[in-house]
Amino acid sequence: MSTADEVEVPRVLRLLWGLEEPSRRGPKPGLSLDAIADAAVRLADAEGLATVSMSRVAGELGFSTMSLYRYVDSKDDLLLVMANAGYGRPELHHGPRAAWRTRLEEWARAMRAGLAAHPWLLEIPVSEPPLAPNPLAWMEAGLQALSATPLRDQEKLSAMLLTDTFVRGQTQLALQVDAAARRSGSTTQEADARYARVLGQLVTPETHPGLVGALSSGSLEDGSEDFADDEFAFGLKVVMDGIAGLVEARSRRRGT
């Protein structure tokens, strides 16, 4: 029966964690894992994730494609390295004495800001839970925000993942809506108004009473430039309220 100690850690992870040095064979100093990550991030920020390839990154650095294989074995490795750089380390200001909700809300807003700065992070396929240093630092920070609560370990992990999933979903939706509006040459408000006019011709009180109610109230064409921020704040409050209910229930049980 195998144990965790027998599982081989991929070379790219060993390099990221400083557990292994790159092969001495290959290009002279000037190429490094950090340089590769920075070049890939710059390329994705400027032109999108689809433009990132081993050859493009090597060209940005002035090296041959083969030179990159001293550090990354495949495109998947390259994506892992650039994602690690894109996430960066969490910079949070509320310490362990702050209330769990304050800490977790700050964590969520910082995560949202990071994803908005590098939207391509949301396009990278998720094949396994995080193992690179920076994404794991974000996980640890989220769990530490809940460390003083009476939640069980699994509940803390689930609460952190719930918050993370909400942040990702809301951020991705807002980015896609903005991108669609730009492609159509209209503002988000104009796109919302057009959507409402088309939808009004498709639904009736008999078939879709809920949607007709939303149309009649104007809820589907908010018109506010802060709509995405308002939606995020509303959703985050609901998520935090749900976690707070569980925390309170656990506290009551502990007191009985």
VOGU-3710 file (C-alpha; in Angstrom, 3 decimals, decimal comma):
1> mstadevevp> 0,000/0,000/0,000  1,486/3,334/-1,067  1,835/6,317/1,226  1,891/10,065/0,584  5,687/10,011/0,976  5,944/7,729/-2,057  4,065/10,065/-4,393  6,467/11,809/-6,732  6,218/15,588/-6,738  6,330/16,923/-10,325
11> rvlrllwgle> 9,542/18,701/-11,241  7,834/22,045/-11,897  6,418/22,019/-8,371  9,796/21,146/-6,898  11,236/24,139/-8,741  8,452/26,475/-7,593  8,877/25,394/-3,979  12,665/25,696/-4,143  13,135/21,976/-3,570  15,210/21,503/-6,698
21> epsrrgpkpg> 17,524/23,615/-8,819  17,239/23,743/-12,621  19,636/21,620/-14,615  23,042/23,238/-15,021  22,952/22,372/-18,702  21,291/24,845/-21,024  21,293/28,609/-21,543  23,432/30,986/-19,568  21,953/32,927/-16,632  19,254/35,349/-17,761
31> lsldaiadaa> 16,551/32,760/-18,127  14,808/31,683/-14,947  11,469/30,339/-13,800  10,516/33,832/-12,566  11,451/35,376/-15,904  9,384/32,771/-17,754  6,410/33,404/-15,488  6,658/37,179/-15,837  6,873/36,993/-19,634  3,884/34,653/-19,828
41> vrladaegla> 1,837/36,905/-17,540  2,684/39,994/-19,593  1,678/38,191/-22,770  -1,624/36,955/-21,327  -2,448/40,380/-19,886  -1,806/42,065/-23,210  -3,143/39,542/-25,737  -5,073/36,862/-23,842  -4,355/33,334/-22,665  -4,781/31,836/-26,142
51> tvsmsrvage> -1,648/33,630/-27,332  0,572/32,079/-24,657  2,768/29,272/-25,951  6,226/27,957/-25,262  7,530/29,541/-28,457  5,922/32,949/-27,834  7,245/33,119/-24,274  10,719/32,050/-25,402  10,638/34,706/-28,098  9,635/37,374/-25,592
61> lgfstmslyr> 12,704/36,457/-23,548  15,085/36,197/-26,506  15,726/32,478/-26,099  14,933/29,395/-28,136  11,872/27,311/-27,300  14,127/24,424/-26,290  15,705/26,642/-23,622  12,420/26,725/-21,698  12,480/22,957/-21,214  15,212/23,413/-18,653
71> yvdskddlll> 12,445/24,796/-16,422  9,070/23,640/-17,762  8,377/20,314/-19,419  5,090/21,187/-21,120  2,429/23,815/-21,803  0,609/22,604/-18,680  3,714/23,365/-16,621  3,887/26,814/-18,205  0,254/27,490/-17,256  0,921/26,362/-13,688
81> vmanagygrp> 3,947/28,643/-13,386  2,174/31,688/-14,824  -0,918/31,065/-12,688  1,275/30,968/-9,602  2,720/34,341/-10,612  -0,685/35,745/-11,539  -2,197/34,971/-8,155  0,748/36,356/-6,237  0,789/36,295/-2,457  -2,319/37,462/-0,597
91> elhhgpraaw> -1,831/40,933/0,858  -4,386/41,166/3,652  -4,429/43,778/6,383  -6,782/42,346/8,990  -4,882/40,198/11,469  -5,963/37,231/13,606  -7,676/39,486/16,152  -10,215/40,694/13,587  -13,598/38,969/13,384  -13,736/35,984/11,041
101> rtrleewara> -16,269/37,716/8,813  -14,114/40,803/8,398  -11,140/38,656/7,467  -13,020/36,413/5,039  -14,737/39,356/3,338  -11,367/41,064/2,844  -9,999/37,787/1,456  -12,907/37,554/-1,007  -12,530/41,137/-2,197  -8,767/40,729/-2,614
111> mraglaahpw> -9,345/37,552/-4,625  -11,836/39,388/-6,830  -9,388/42,224/-7,457  -6,645/39,777/-8,418  -8,871/37,896/-10,856  -10,086/41,142/-12,410  -6,467/42,225/-12,902  -5,631/38,926/-14,649  -8,909/37,634/-16,171  -7,101/34,804/-17,964
121> lleipvsepp> -6,692/33,068/-14,594  -10,352/32,084/-14,899  -9,674/30,445/-18,283  -7,002/28,034/-17,087  -8,505/24,525/-16,846  -8,689/23,138/-13,314  -7,361/19,588/-13,344  -6,584/19,202/-9,638  -6,644/21,191/-6,373  -3,939/23,873/-6,001
131> lapnplawme> -0,379/22,746/-5,305  1,681/25,787/-6,311  2,905/28,073/-3,497  0,804/31,168/-4,154  -2,611/29,521/-4,714  -1,963/27,454/-1,581  -1,124/30,662/0,307  -4,562/31,975/-0,686  -6,198/28,758/0,543  -4,318/28,989/3,818
141> aglqalsatp> -5,323/32,640/4,283  -8,972/31,742/3,703  -8,807/28,920/6,224  -7,003/31,111/8,749  -9,830/33,642/8,500  -12,088/30,919/9,898  -9,574/29,483/12,356  -11,145/31,030/15,476  -14,665/29,807/14,649  -16,149/26,629/16,151
151> lrdqeklsam> -16,579/25,140/12,685  -15,195/21,677/12,066  -12,174/21,396/9,779  -14,301/20,123/6,879  -16,781/22,954/7,401  -14,000/25,543/7,361  -12,695/24,107/4,106  -16,188/23,989/2,601  -16,946/27,565/3,706  -13,703/28,787/2,157
161> lltdtfvrgq> -14,407/26,900/-1,097  -17,970/28,249/-1,187  -16,652/31,800/-0,895  -13,997/31,141/-3,532  -16,566/29,667/-5,934  -18,860/32,661/-5,454  -16,005/35,113/-6,124  -14,949/33,274/-9,272  -18,473/32,993/-10,623  -19,368/36,625/-10,030
171> tqlalqvdaa> -16,074/37,894/-11,411  -16,293/35,746/-14,531  -19,893/36,797/-15,208  -19,066/40,499/-14,842  -16,051/40,172/-17,155  -18,066/38,308/-19,790  -20,872/40,881/-19,701  -18,383/43,717/-20,111  -16,629/41,908/-22,971  -19,932/41,242/-24,764
181> arrsgsttqe> -20,929/44,897/-24,449  -17,576/46,006/-25,891  -17,909/43,601/-28,840  -21,352/45,005/-29,642  -20,079/48,566/-29,399  -22,552/49,429/-26,643  -22,415/50,150/-22,947  -23,465/47,544/-20,405  -26,563/49,629/-19,706  -27,510/49,687/-23,403
191> adaryarvlg> -26,970/45,943/-23,653  -29,202/45,392/-20,610  -31,938/47,544/-22,118  -31,794/45,636/-25,405  -31,956/42,329/-23,547  -35,048/43,485/-21,661  -36,787/44,584/-24,882  -36,109/41,260/-26,608  -37,058/39,231/-23,548  -40,312/41,181/-23,241
201> qlvtpethpg> -41,364/39,816/-26,614  -40,686/36,204/-25,627  -42,189/35,725/-22,173  -45,708/36,102/-20,831  -47,236/36,164/-17,338  -48,587/32,677/-18,001  -45,303/31,076/-19,026  -42,741/33,055/-17,011  -44,416/35,048/-14,238  -41,158/35,567/-12,353
211> lvgalssgsl> -39,342/37,019/-15,358  -42,295/39,236/-16,257  -42,256/40,568/-12,708  -38,547/41,329/-12,981  -39,124/43,062/-16,312  -42,014/45,128/-14,979  -39,974/46,306/-11,982  -37,000/47,273/-14,153  -34,730/44,878/-12,282  -33,274/43,475/-15,513
221> edgsedfadd> -32,095/46,871/-16,729  -30,537/48,353/-13,640  -28,737/51,084/-15,550  -26,179/51,597/-12,786  -22,463/51,692/-13,566  -21,925/50,055/-10,174  -24,260/47,152/-10,906  -21,491/44,512/-10,858  -20,134/45,856/-7,567  -23,639/45,952/-6,072
231> efafglkvvm> -24,330/42,378/-7,160  -21,025/41,234/-5,715  -21,726/42,983/-2,399  -25,225/41,471/-2,224  -24,015/37,956/-2,997  -21,066/38,175/-0,608  -23,392/39,274/2,192  -25,693/36,317/1,544  -22,760/33,891/1,546  -21,355/35,396/4,757
241> dgiaglvear> -24,809/35,328/6,388  -25,052/31,626/5,582  -21,650/30,864/7,092  -22,537/33,029/10,106  -25,661/30,941/10,667  -23,544/27,785/10,785  -21,016/29,439/13,111  -23,827/30,478/15,464  -25,336/26,996/15,409  -21,972/25,447/16,261
251> srrrgt> -21,489/27,985/19,070  -24,877/27,130/20,597  -24,124/23,409/20,489  -20,771/24,006/22,139  -22,492/25,943/24,916  -25,015/23,212/25,696
//
